[in-house]
Amino acid sequence: MSRRFDCSNPDERTTGLAEAAAAVRGGELVVLPTDTVYGIGADAFTHSAVNALLEAKGRGRDMPVPVLVGTVRAASALVESLGTQGQDLVDNFWPGPLTLILRANRSLSWDLGETKGTVAVRMPLHPVALDLLKETGPMAVSSANRSGNPPATTVDGAQEQLGETVSVYLDGGPCNDNVPSTIIDLTTAVPRVLRKGAIPVDKIRGIVGYLATEE
C-alpha cells in the first residue's frame, strides 16, 4: 500500500524522506516534488526498478529516463566529462531547470533505456528532492504521469495517475513553475537545444556562445 507524507510538517518530512530513501534502495518507486513538476523516481542502477518506472508510466525504452543528482560531484561520476561548456552551464544554472545530455561513463552498469551511450542529467532546485537525492545517490526520474497525460503539478495529481505502482509519495505542495527544464545536448560539436524550457535560450547562449536550435 502506498504511503504519503506531508513535507510541510517537519516530522512527516523527516519520516517521509527516510521511508522514500529506503524504498528507493529496495528497488521501489517514489514520487517527489521538483522545481518543475512532480517526478516518479527509482534507483538509477537497479534495472528492475527502472523497468517498473517505465511500466508505471506506460512508456517504452525508446524514451530513456533522465537522471537527477543531488550534487555536481555525483553528476561528474556519471559522465565521461562535463567539458568546459558543461562545467560553465552547471556553474551558472545548477541547481535549476537545466538538463544536460552528456556522454555516459562507460564503466557504469545501468540500463535507462535506449540511450545510445548518453545520459540526460539534472540537479533540481527543490529542498525535498535534493535531500532525498543526497541520501539515495543518482535517481532515474521522469515526470509523474501516465504517458500522454499532462505532468502532475500536485501530489494528488500524481497519485491519481500512478496509484499503487508507487510506494512512497512525498507531498511538497503545488509546483510553483510547471514549465519543463531546458534540455541542451552537449554530445555534438556545437551545443544543441533539444527542448526550450524554463531557462531562456538567450541566457544559455550567453554562456556557451553559438547554440544550435531545431528552428
C-alpha positions, 0 to 999 in steps of 0.5 A, spaced: 500 500 500 502 506 498 504 511 503 504 519 503 507 524 507 506 531 508 513 535 507 510 541 510 510 538 517 517 537 519 516 530 522 512 527 516 518 530 512 523 527 516 519 520 516 517 521 509 524 522 506 527 516 510 521 511 508 522 514 500 530 513 501 529 506 503 524 504 498 528 507 493 534 502 495 529 496 495 528 497 488 521 501 489 518 507 486 517 514 489 514 520 487 517 527 489 516 534 488 521 538 483 522 545 481 518 543 475 513 538 476 512 532 480 517 526 478 516 518 479 523 516 481 527 509 482 534 507 483 538 509 477 542 502 477 537 497 479 534 495 472 528 492 475 526 498 478 527 502 472 523 497 468 517 498 473 518 506 472 517 505 465 511 500 466 508 505 471 508 510 466 506 506 460 512 508 456 517 504 452 525 504 452 525 508 446 524 514 451 530 513 456 529 516 463 533 522 465 537 522 471 537 527 477 543 528 482 543 531 488 550 534 487 555 536 481 560 531 484 555 525 483 553 528 476 561 528 474 561 520 476 556 519 471 559 522 465 565 521 461 566 529 462 562 535 463 567 539 458 568 546 459 561 548 456 558 543 461 562 545 467 560 553 465 552 551 464 552 547 471 556 553 474 551 558 472 544 554 472 545 548 477 541 547 481 535 549 476 531 547 470 537 545 466 538 538 463 544 536 460 545 530 455 552 528 456 556 522 454 555 516 459 561 513 463 562 507 460 564 503 466 557 504 469 552 498 469 545 501 468 540 500 463 535 507 462 533 505 456 535 506 449 540 511 450 545 510 445 551 511 450 548 518 453 545 520 459 540 526 460 542 529 467 539 534 472 540 537 479 533 540 481 532 546 485 527 543 490 529 542 498 525 535 498 528 532 492 535 534 493 535 531 500 532 525 498 537 525 492 543 526 497 541 520 501 539 515 495 545 517 490 543 518 482 535 517 481 532 515 474 526 520 474 521 522 469 515 526 470 509 523 474 504 521 469 501 516 465 504 517 458 500 522 454 497 525 460 499 532 462 505 532 468 502 532 475 503 539 478 500 536 485 501 530 489 494 528 488 495 529 481 500 524 481 497 519 485 491 519 481 495 517 475 500 512 478 496 509 484 499 503 487 505 502 482 508 507 487 510 506 494 512 512 497 509 519 495 512 525 498 507 531 498 511 538 497 505 542 495 503 545 488 509 546 483 510 553 483 513 553 475 510 547 471 514 549 465 519 543 463 527 544 464 531 546 458 534 540 455 541 542 451 545 536 448 552 537 449 554 530 445 555 534 438 560 539 436 556 545 437 551 545 443 544 543 441 537 545 444 533 539 444 527 542 448 526 550 450 524 550 457 524 554 463 531 557 462 531 562 456 535 560 450 538 567 450 541 566 457 544 559 455 547 562 449 550 567 453 554 562 456 556 557 451 556 562 445 553 559 438 547 554 440 544 550 435 536 550 435 531 545 431 528 552 428 
